[in-house]
Amino acid sequence: MKNNQSSIVNRQYSLTIGWLYPGLMSTYGDRGNIIVLTKRCEWRGIKAEVLNLNQDFDSKLLNDLDIIFMGGAQDLQQKIVSSDFSKEKIKLLREKVENGIPGLYVCGAYQFLGKYYKEANRSKIKGLGILDLFTENPGEGKKRLIGNIAIKNSDGNVIVGFENHGGRTYLGERLKPFGHVMEGFGNNGIDKTEGAIYKNSIGTYLHGPILPKNPEIADFLIEKALVRKYKKKIKLEKLDDSLSKKAKETILRKIVS
């Protein structure tokens, strides 16, 4: 649905959104997150370009990105991506994260930013080591963590989504959770944490996809990207999110007692 509200942001602004490995890591409606980012830019008069960075992409393209997105995948796809990530790509992506480039990393991508993912057969997939976390699949006989989930972040905002993961993720002492579980499983089904947030990068297990149900997260990424790129304070005008709010309220009534 097109939003016809006027905006305080004009067309002198532009953002480049990098979608890492859309052909390999794009499960559970991840494309919807890209659509939300581009549309919420468009409705405010911001030019948004999406770069699809597939296998064997030129590492130098990472320097052109203002927002980074990477979606979920199965173990096999993660292995392929792991082998494609050269030392140069890891170095540049780590620099982007450390320098505050906004990013959203969902499920498999979230796991991949950590130290390693231990499969059910106990073999390890080496992670990028950018975030202080690790993930382990407990193996046969242990259920997947599946279902609707609601969390509350440090700002007190309620975020909803759908999770479906076999791996259990554990955060290091230097890493803050994206939110705390109100209903659902979260990182590991034990400590009530969900996801991780580091500088302007968000890792999460919330599919659905997450941004249509929680457009405030998209605005966080967009605003941080603009401020960083243009080096001045930029405040996004609010959009009409009444439909998203109604959808969230409906989900919350069903899952939160």
N, C-alpha and C positions, 0 to 999 in steps of 0.2 A: 504494500500500500504506500503510495507516495505521500510524503509529508510536505505540505505547502507552507509551513511556517517560514517567516523570514529569518535571517541569521545575521549575527554580528560578525561571522567569519565570511570573508569574501574570496573571490577566485584567485587572489594572488597566492593563496596557500595551496600546497600540493603535498601528498604523501605517497611513498612507495611501500607497498605491503608485500613482503616476501613469504610465499607459501612453500615451505620446505617439503620436498618429496610428496607432492599431491598424488602421484601415481602409485606410491607404495604405502604411504601412511595417511589414509583418509577413510576411516571407518565411522559408522554411526552418525552420518550426516555432517561430517566436518566441513563440507562446503558451505553449509549454512552460516558458519562463523565468518567466512570470507564475505559472503553476501551482506551480512549485517554491517561489517566494518565499512565496506564500500558504500552501501546505501546511506549510512549515517553520516558519512563524509559528504556524499552527493547532496543530501537534503540541507546541508549547511553551506553549500557552495564550495566545498573543498575538492580539488581534483585528486582522485585516488587511482593509482595504477597498481595492478597485481602482477608480480613476477612469479611464475611457476618454476621453481628450482628443482628439477628432477635429477635423477641419477647422472653423475658425471658433470654436474654444473660447474661453471667456472667459479672458483672460490672468491675471486675479486668482486663478484656480484653482491656478496654480503655487505660490502662497503656502501652500497647504494640504498640499503633498506632503512626505513623509518619505523616499521612495525614488522615483527616476525611472528609467523604462525606455523605450527607443526601439529599434526593430528595423531590419531591412534593407529595401531597396527598389531598384527599377530607376531609371534616370535620369529618366524621365517623372514618376514619383511624387515624386522628390526636387525636381523643379522646382515641382510643385504645393505641396509643403510649404514650399519656400523662399519662395514668394509669399505663403503664409499667415502666415509668421513676421513679425509687425509689429515695429517698434522696441521697443515695450513688452514684447512676449514675449521678444525677444532680451535686453533689459535684465534682466528678471526671471530668466530661465534662467541668464544669466551670474552673477547674484548668488547663485543657488542653488548653482552649481558652486563659486564662490569661497568661499562660506560653509560648504562641506563637506557639502552634502547628497549622500548616496550615490547613484550613478547607474551604470547599465549601458547602453552605447550600442554596438549591434552593426552591423557592416558599413556600410550606407548611412548610418545614424545617426552612426556613428563618423566617417565622411568629412565629414558635414554639420556637425559641430562645428568643423571646421577652417576655413581661410581660403577655399578654393575647391576645386571639382572640375572638372578640365578633361576634357571629353568627347573621344571618339575623333575627332570632326570639328573639334576644337580650340576649340569654344565653351566658355565657362565658366559653371558654376552657382555662384553666390555662396554661400559657407558662412556660418555664424554668427560665425566669428572668435573663438570662445571658447577653442579649443585652438590651440597653435602648431604647426600642421601643414597640409599641402596634399596633394592627390591628383590624379594625372594618369593618364588612360588612354592608353597608348602608340599606340593605333590599330590599323588592320588589319594582319594578319600577325603580331601578337604574341599569344601564347596567354594565355588566362585562367589565373589561379592557382587550381587546383582540386585538392582531395584531403584526406585525413586529415592532421591536423597535431598535433604535440606541442611544447609550449614549457615552459621552466622560468622561474618568476618570481624576483624578488629574494629571496624567502624560501626558495628552493630547492624549491618545490612544483612538481610536474609537472602540467600542464593539457593536456587533449586536446579536440579538436573537429574540425570540418570547415570548410574554407574554399572559397569560390567567388567570386572577384572579378577584374574586369578592371583596375580602378584600382590604381595603385601609390602608396602613401602614404609621405610623407617627414616625419620629425619635426624640429621646430626644436630649438635647443640647450637651451631651457628645459623641454623635455618628456622625461620618462622613458618607455621602453617598458614595456608590461605584462609582457613576458617576452622571452626569447631562444629562437630556433627550434632545436629538436633535430632535427625532421624536418618538412618542409613548406616553404612559401614565406614566410609572414608578410607584413609590411607591403608589401614591394616585391620580394621574391625575391633581394635582393642583400645587404643589410646585416645579415640574420639577426635583425632586431627584429620583434616582433609587438605590435600594439596600442599603447596609451598609457595611463598612469595619472597622474592629476593630482588631488591632494588625495584625495577619496573617490570620484572618478569614473573609471570604466574604459571605455575604448574598445577594441574588438577586432573582428577578422574571424572569430572562431570561432563558427560556427553549430553546429547539431547536434540541439537547441539546447545551449548551453554549460552551463547550470546543472544539468540532471539528471546530466550526466557529471562535473561538478565542483561538488558542493554546498557545498564550503568557500567558494566565491565568494559564493554566496547568503548564507551565514552572516556573511561579512564585511560585506555590505551591510546585513543586518538588525541586526547588533550596532552598527555605526557609527550607524545611524539611531536606535536606542534611546538610545544614549549621548548623542547630540546633542540629541534631543528632551527627554529627562528629566534631562539634565545631572548624571548620576551614573554611576559605573562599573557596568556590567551585563555579566555573563559568561554567554553562552549554554551551556546544558547540551548535551553531545554527543548526537547521535541515532545510530541504527543505520544506518550508510551502507555496510554490507557489500556490498549489490548494486551500488551505484555503483562501489565500489572494484574489484569483480570485472570490471565492464564496462570500466573504465579499464585494468585490467591486460591484458584481452583485446585491446583496441585497441593498446596499447603493444607487445605481442608481435608484432602484425602489421606495425606501421609503423616501429618503431625497431630498427635492426640492432645 
